[in-house]
């Protein structure tokens, strides 16, 4: 059995895919790189553009806030113009926004263009999985493995590429992303078949907002909001107390990304086969609280912080996967609608956390953000435990393959 109980693909079939699948998979890797790409260059941007750490952290805020809000409309857009056009518009926005950010003379302009990047990313990642599943050979399971591989690779190498290019100049990661995404745009344009005449079921614009009236979905979304406070304080704030150069930060978060990828694919399925999803969530959230408290205690030790970052990545991979699966099992709503509603709320936590962290560090102490992060994750654990009756449905058992395919779309881009 492969991850999450899906049937294994025939041996070697994952490598025998149409070129259109490889085109979208390549672009997916680059898109997921954007999550951690700017992490290693935050101190360099603050220094080069004479910005405060809080201003530099707004690069995460604008990106995540717009990504979350755009998730409310992506299913509406793709149901009207088709997947290929949605993918191409998303890729074009990323290319132009990354290039414009690299050419910007002020941090305010970079922040603004990161928002455009977030819009493009939302349009792309919300459509990429469905495109891969529809075109891949070897069945749904093969497509899922390929998409998970692209997601994990992007999350892992984003900080590393950011560190290597950022060691040359802070603009390097933005130029690099723009160039790679331009290649992805050409590949998608050339290799994906036209979808102009394919039948499409149109989604109502208000559907994701209405979905939040479902108690189980709303509870999971609020859980994810508080959890993302801890997630993005660990990711976005830690480069400042670490004190490393761009390459050192990039290597640290390369290890973090690998840890996220390994446990999301290899550990989460094992745990959910043996325990209820709500039990896994509660247990691993408590362990993450302990990790963040440890980070608060060793903030002045770079080696200690590196250990906490890697350990945190191992825990985050499990939580991301199980939360997403839980969302997909929580209601009878269309999966794309549930995903959009959940993502819009959870990204709020990620958008708020980075600038709040640096502000608290300036006002109180460098360890304070980790205490706040631990408190946020503790709240999410309490919500899961207190809402077990509402979440009873998510513990009913493994989802069938089509549901699993949809569930990954929201995934870790946290």
C-alpha positions, 0 to 999 in steps of 0.5 A, spaced: 500 500 500 502 507 498 501 513 502 494 513 506 492 507 503 491 508 496 493 502 491 500 501 489 501 503 482 504 498 477 512 498 478 515 503 474 509 506 471 510 513 475 516 514 470 512 513 464 507 519 464 505 523 458 509 530 457 504 534 459 504 531 466 511 532 467 510 539 464 505 540 470 509 537 475 515 541 473 511 547 474 509 544 481 516 544 484 517 551 482 511 553 485 512 550 492 519 552 492 516 559 493 513 557 500 520 557 503 524 561 497 525 568 501 526 565 508 534 565 507 534 572 504 530 576 509 536 578 513 539 580 507 533 584 504 532 588 511 539 590 510 539 592 503 533 595 503 534 598 509 527 595 512 526 593 519 525 585 520 517 586 521 517 590 514 521 584 511 516 579 514 511 582 510 513 578 504 510 572 507 504 576 510 502 579 503 504 572 499 500 568 504 494 573 505 492 574 498 493 566 497 488 565 502 483 570 499 484 568 492 483 560 494 475 563 495 475 564 488 479 559 484 474 553 483 469 559 481 475 561 476 477 554 473 470 552 472 469 557 467 475 558 463 478 551 464 484 548 468 489 550 462 487 557 462 487 557 470 494 554 470 497 559 465 494 565 468 497 563 475 504 561 472 504 568 468 502 572 474 508 568 478 513 570 472 511 577 472 511 578 480 517 575 481 521 579 476 518 585 478 520 584 485 527 583 483 527 589 480 524 593 486 528 599 489 524 599 496 521 593 500 514 596 500 514 594 492 517 587 493 511 586 498 506 588 493 509 584 488 509 578 493 502 579 493 501 578 486 505 572 486 501 569 492 495 570 487 498 566 481 500 561 486 493 560 488 491 559 481 496 554 479 496 550 485 489 549 486 488 546 479 495 543 478 493 536 482 486 535 478 490 536 471 495 531 473 490 526 475 486 527 469 492 526 464 497 521 468 498 514 466 498 508 471 491 510 475 490 515 480 495 512 485 501 514 480 498 521 479 498 522 487 505 519 488 508 524 482 504 530 485 507 528 492 514 528 490 513 534 486 510 538 493 516 535 497 521 536 492 519 544 492 518 545 499 525 542 500 529 545 495 526 552 495 530 554 501 536 551 499 535 555 492 534 561 496 540 561 500 545 559 494 542 565 489 541 569 495 548 569 497 550 572 490 544 578 491 538 578 495 534 579 488 537 572 485 532 568 488 526 572 485 530 572 478 531 565 478 524 563 480 521 568 474 526 564 469 524 557 472 516 559 472 517 562 465 520 555 462 514 552 466 509 557 462 512 555 455 511 547 457 504 548 460 502 552 454 505 547 449 504 540 452 497 541 455 491 540 451 486 545 450 480 544 454 475 550 451 470 544 449 470 540 455 464 540 459 465 543 466 460 544 472 460 551 474 461 552 482 458 558 485 462 564 487 459 564 494 460 556 495 466 556 500 463 562 504 457 558 505 461 551 507 464 555 513 457 554 516 458 547 516 461 545 524 466 540 522 469 544 517 469 551 521 472 547 527 478 544 523 479 551 519 480 555 526 484 549 528 489 550 522 489 558 523 492 557 530 496 552 528 499 556 522 501 561 527 506 556 530 508 554 523 510 560 520 513 563 526 518 557 526 519 558 518 519 566 518 522 568 524 527 563 525 532 566 520 533 572 524 535 569 531 539 564 527 544 569 525 547 565 519 548 567 512 544 566 506 547 559 505 547 557 512 539 559 513 538 555 506 541 549 508 537 549 515 531 550 512 532 545 506 533 540 512 526 542 515 523 541 508 526 534 507 523 533 514 516 535 512 516 531 506 518 525 509 513 525 515 507 527 510 508 522 505 511 516 510 509 517 517 502 520 517 499 514 513 502 509 518 500 513 524 493 514 521 492 506 520 493 505 527 490 511 531 484 515 529 485 522 526 483 526 531 488 522 536 494 523 531 492 531 531 492 532 538 498 528 540 503 531 534 500 538 536 502 537 543 509 535 541 509 541 537 508 545 543 514 542 546 518 543 540 516 550 540 517 551 548 524 548 547 526 553 541 524 559 546 529 556 551 535 555 546 533 562 542 540 564 543 543 557 541 544 557 533 545 549 534 539 548 539 535 552 534 537 548 528 535 542 532 528 545 533 527 547 526 528 540 524 524 536 529 519 541 528 519 539 520 518 532 522 512 534 526 509 539 521 509 534 516 504 529 520 500 535 522 499 538 515 497 531 512 492 529 517 489 536 517 488 536 510 485 529 510 480 531 516 478 536 512 476 532 506 472 527 510 469 532 514 463 534 510 459 531 504 461 538 500 465 538 493 472 537 495 474 543 492 469 547 495 471 545 502 479 546 500 477 553 498 474 554 505 479 551 509 485 554 506 482 561 506 481 561 514 488 557 515 492 562 511 490 568 516 494 565 521 500 564 517 499 571 514 499 575 521 504 571 525 511 573 521 510 581 523 507 579 530 513 575 531 518 580 530 514 586 533 514 582 539 521 580 539 523 587 539 518 589 544 520 584 549 525 578 547 527 574 542 524 568 545 517 571 546 515 569 539 516 562 540 512 562 546 506 565 542 507 560 537 507 554 542 500 558 545 497 558 538 499 551 537 496 549 544 489 552 542 489 548 536 490 542 540 485 544 545 480 545 539 481 538 537 480 535 543 474 539 545 471 538 538 472 530 538 464 529 537 463 534 532 469 531 528 467 524 529 466 523 522 473 524 520 475 518 524 471 513 520 476 510 516 481 511 510 478 515 504 477 512 497 482 514 492 478 520 488 478 523 495 485 522 497 487 525 490 483 532 492 485 532 499 493 533 497 491 539 493 490 544 500 496 540 503 503 543 505 503 549 502 503 549 508 
